[in-house]
Amino acid sequence: MKQEDNTEKTSLRSNIILLTAKVVIFILGIFFLTLGAAALITANLGVASWDVLHIGLAKQGVLSIGTWVQIIGIGMVLLTALLERKQPQVGSAVNILLIGFSLNWILGSHILPAANALWKSILLLLGGVSLMGWGSGMYVATELGAGPRDGLTLVLATMSGKSVRLVRTFLEVTALFCGWIAGGPISMGTFIAVFLVGPIMQASLHFWRRQIDSLESTVMEEASEGEIS
């Protein structure tokens, strides 16, 4: 009986450690993604394709950019759930809310340096694209709830048999076209984001999945050794 109690406690401890690590990676991923999106907007050399759509829609009415981020995000989460025939994950809803509010906060607080020189704009652009792709891969790897675009990307990639990179690029181009029609801003940075976010996300996804698998193996191995001793 005592051995069973020790086993349950060890298992509970292991699960808490793994969940805590995943939550930290999840939140950091969202933060990096949002910071990257804000950096692109601040660079003023063209925003990411989805922000072209969000800004274009915001110009058509009274709703803010952050609100459109959340509205479109909710629609995409519902579409993903329909295709997967599963209920949306809580993490997906948290993702949408955090990104929408965080983007407005970062832009409103002016924590990013002003793009008052071309070289600063270029650094913000490249850094923003990198952060967006890297952050996306981070929180998707935790499987706590993919973001609206990332979840749909993975579902369509699985259904079509195409790579994550190709599907993500297709979605980026589609959003760009719709955003252009709505009157969103398009420039050099927009096209750089279209073709680089997907590959960076795929590399980040593979990296963080390996890290999480390695952590899980280590925790389980230590738990098993604790039970034996």
URFENDA-V462645 format. One record per residue. BURIAL is b if it has 16 or more other C-alpha atoms within 10 Angstrom, else e. Layout:
burial=BURIAL
burial=BURIAL
This chain:
burial=e
burial=e
burial=e
burial=e
burial=e
burial=e
burial=b
burial=e
burial=e
burial=b
burial=b
burial=e
burial=e
burial=b
burial=e
burial=e
burial=e
burial=b
burial=e
burial=e
burial=e
burial=b
burial=b
burial=e
burial=b
burial=b
burial=b
burial=b
burial=b
burial=b
burial=b
burial=b
burial=b
burial=b
burial=b
burial=b
burial=b
burial=b
burial=b
burial=b
burial=b
burial=b
burial=b
burial=b
burial=b
burial=b
burial=b
burial=b
burial=b
burial=b
burial=b
burial=b
burial=b
burial=b
burial=b
burial=b
burial=b
burial=b
burial=e
burial=e
burial=e
burial=e
burial=e
burial=e
burial=b
burial=b
burial=b
burial=b
burial=b
burial=b
burial=e
burial=b
burial=b
burial=b
burial=e
burial=b
burial=b
burial=b
burial=b
burial=b
burial=b
burial=e
burial=e
burial=e
burial=e
burial=e
burial=e
burial=b
burial=b
burial=e
burial=b
burial=b
burial=b
burial=b
burial=b
burial=b
burial=b
burial=b
burial=b
burial=b
burial=e
burial=b
burial=b
burial=b
burial=e
burial=b
burial=b
burial=e
burial=e
burial=e
burial=e
burial=e
burial=e
burial=e
burial=b
burial=e
burial=e
burial=e
burial=e
burial=e
burial=b
burial=b
burial=e
burial=b
burial=b
burial=b
burial=b
burial=b
burial=b
burial=b
burial=b
burial=b
burial=b
burial=b
burial=b
burial=b
burial=b
burial=b
burial=b
burial=b
burial=b
burial=b
burial=b
burial=b
burial=b
burial=b
burial=b
burial=b
burial=b
burial=b
burial=b
burial=b
burial=b
burial=b
burial=b
burial=b
burial=b
burial=e
burial=e
burial=e
burial=e
burial=e
burial=b
burial=b
burial=b
burial=e
burial=b
burial=b
burial=b
burial=b
burial=b
burial=b
burial=b
burial=e
burial=b
burial=b
burial=b
burial=b
burial=b
burial=b
burial=e
burial=b
burial=b
burial=b
burial=b
burial=b
burial=e
burial=e
burial=b
burial=b
burial=b
burial=b
burial=b
burial=b
burial=b
burial=b
burial=b
burial=b
burial=b
burial=b
burial=b
burial=b
burial=e
burial=b
burial=b
burial=e
burial=e
burial=b
burial=b
burial=e
burial=e
burial=b
burial=e
burial=e
burial=e
burial=b
burial=e
burial=e
burial=b
burial=b
burial=e
burial=e
burial=b
burial=e
burial=e
burial=e
burial=b
burial=e
burial=e
